[in-house]
Amino acid sequence: MEKTNSEGTSGAANNDQRAETYYHGTKANLNTGDLIETGYSSNYGQRRKAAYVYLTATLDAATWGAELAQGEGRGRIYIVEPTGPIEDDPNLTDKKFPGNPTKSYRTRSPIRVVGEVADWQGHSPEQLNAMKEHLERLKQLGIEAIED
């Protein structure tokens, strides 16, 4: 498997995705071996059907995903492996953060759950509230948090 940039070409520093551990934050209750696929409602913006599945190589970004996910129940962070090519997430890279410091990626291929991070620490209530307020402001301005 090869990690690709948004143009679909591999980057010199990104050609061995197996060297990374990837995470996916959600509220879905999943099991080892389950696939996370496109086609479900996004957790952000207008909640359109997701054309991509998102993953990250940082526990902090996965924590945000788990905390901000829609739905009932507690947030969960899964250790995942891509089943196909991945690319930098353009929703976070370059538009908001030059390069890819959050190590956030997306793929049209399923990602497989290979484990769960059982003991993770969430953000402070103040940080979480500030992020939720920011996302609400974007929504009121008609700015989509995820652009496919």
ABEGO torsion letter per residue (X at the ends): XBBBBAAGBBBAAAABAAABBBBBBBABBBBBGBBBBBGBBBABEAGBBBABBBBBABAAAAAAAAAABBEBEBBBBBBBBBABBBBBBAAABGAABBEBAAGBBBBABBBBBAEBBABBBBBBAAAAAAAAAAAAAAAAAGBBABBX
